Amino acid sequence: MKSEEIMDEKVLYTLNYGVYLISTKFQDKINGQIANVVFQVTSEPPKIAICLNKKNLTHLMILNSGIFNVSILGRSCNMKFIGKFGFKSGRDINKFEDVNYIIGKNGAPIVKDFSVAYLECEVEKMLDVGTHSLFIGKVTEGNFLNEDTPLTYSYYHSELKGKEPENAPTFVKKRKE
Ligand SMILES: Cc1cc2nc3c(=O)[nH]c(=O)nc-3n(C[C@H](O)[C@H](O)[C@H](O)COP(=O)(O)O)c2cc1C
């Protein structure tokens, strides 16, 4: 059943999220994408869940590599960076060209610029949720990078004037009122 048949879809807009860069490495290729659906699920041991669209290259690469990193983006992040990682695919471009990054212990990249902190994760479980997969990752490393305020999805919309990306789990097709 579609969400508009159940409720006023604006109810879903009241849920809060951050804005993150999910990155991975498979064979010789590194890639990453922006995600807003990222959350901690347990603390002992620390585990993180991410929800990725099955069409994304990052989804395919994480399926194969079993690892991912989360760079927690700060407010200093700009729309040029989000545009590249959030609206373009690594199938068409090398997203990490011209990006300041380090390689984590698991071999996947971590974005240095605009990141408040990062987490390195090993996939423990994957749940098929339809258009998307939920990956549960055990945290294997984590550290602070830059002093900044973590970027929220709400700030992304109100201050950076960011658009709703189609592949995000929270995307709602605009309908005529
Ligand atoms: C602010 C923002 C939030 C996003 N959130 C998600 C998300 O949670 N999950 C997802 O699969 N895609 C999300 N996306 C869309 C992906 O970043 C986008 O589809 C990307 O181009 C995929 O790149 P890839 O094919 O290189 O993996 C988001 C994009 C933006 C700009």
The ligand as an SDF file (V2000), in Angstrom:
LIG
                    3D

 31 33  0  0  0  0  0  0  0  0999 V2000
   21.0260   14.4330    1.0830 C   0  0  0  0  0  0  0  0  0  0  0  0
   21.0000   13.0870    0.3890 C   0  0  0  0  0  0  0  0  0  0  0  0
   20.6170   11.9620    1.1140 C   0  0  0  0  0  0  0  0  0  0  0  0
   20.5990   10.6970    0.4950 C   0  0  0  0  0  0  0  0  0  0  0  0
   20.2620    9.5900    1.2300 N   0  0  0  0  0  0  0  0  0  0  0  0
   20.3430    8.3660    0.6850 C   0  0  0  0  0  0  0  0  0  0  0  0
   20.1600    7.1900    1.4770 C   0  0  0  0  0  0  0  0  0  0  0  0
   19.9580    7.2390    2.6970 O   0  0  0  0  0  0  0  0  0  0  0  0
   20.2210    5.9860    0.8300 N   0  0  0  0  0  0  0  0  0  0  0  0
   20.4620    5.8710   -0.5120 C   0  0  0  0  0  0  0  0  0  0  0  0
   20.5380    4.7600   -1.0310 O   0  0  0  0  0  0  0  0  0  0  0  0
   20.6650    6.9750   -1.2910 N   0  0  0  0  0  0  0  0  0  0  0  0
   20.6440    8.2070   -0.7170 C   0  0  0  0  0  0  0  0  0  0  0  0
   20.9230    9.3070   -1.4740 N   0  0  0  0  0  0  0  0  0  0  0  0
   21.1370    9.1480   -2.9250 C   0  0  0  0  0  0  0  0  0  0  0  0
   22.5360    8.6340   -3.2920 C   0  0  0  0  0  0  0  0  0  0  0  0
   23.5430    9.3970   -2.6670 O   0  0  0  0  0  0  0  0  0  0  0  0
   22.6780    8.7090   -4.8450 C   0  0  0  0  0  0  0  0  0  0  0  0
   21.7260    7.8270   -5.4330 O   0  0  0  0  0  0  0  0  0  0  0  0
   24.0700    8.4280   -5.3810 C   0  0  0  0  0  0  0  0  0  0  0  0
   24.1550    9.0320   -6.6570 O   0  0  0  0  0  0  0  0  0  0  0  0
   24.4640    6.9570   -5.5080 C   0  0  0  0  0  0  0  0  0  0  0  0
   25.7630    6.8900   -6.0260 O   0  0  0  0  0  0  0  0  0  0  0  0
   26.4810    5.5340   -6.4840 P   0  0  0  0  0  0  0  0  0  0  0  0
   25.7210    4.9700   -7.6610 O   0  0  0  0  0  0  0  0  0  0  0  0
   27.8800    5.9730   -6.8760 O   0  0  0  0  0  0  0  0  0  0  0  0
   26.4920    4.6010   -5.3280 O   0  0  0  0  0  0  0  0  0  0  0  0
   20.9750   10.5710   -0.8670 C   0  0  0  0  0  0  0  0  0  0  0  0
   21.3750   11.7170   -1.6000 C   0  0  0  0  0  0  0  0  0  0  0  0
   21.3890   12.9630   -0.9760 C   0  0  0  0  0  0  0  0  0  0  0  0
   21.8060   14.1790   -1.7600 C   0  0  0  0  0  0  0  0  0  0  0  0
  1  2  1  0
  2  3  1  0
  2 30  2  0
  3  4  2  0
  4  5  1  0
  4 28  1  0
  5  6  2  0
  6  7  1  0
  6 13  1  0
  7  8  2  0
  7  9  1  0
  9 10  1  0
 10 11  2  0
 10 12  1  0
 12 13  2  0
 13 14  1  0
 14 15  1  0
 14 28  1  0
 15 16  1  0
 16 17  1  0
 16 18  1  0
 18 19  1  0
 18 20  1  0
 20 21  1  0
 20 22  1  0
 22 23  1  0
 23 24  1  0
 24 25  2  0
 24 26  1  0
 24 27  1  0
 28 29  2  0
 29 30  1  0
 30 31  1  0
M  END
$$$$
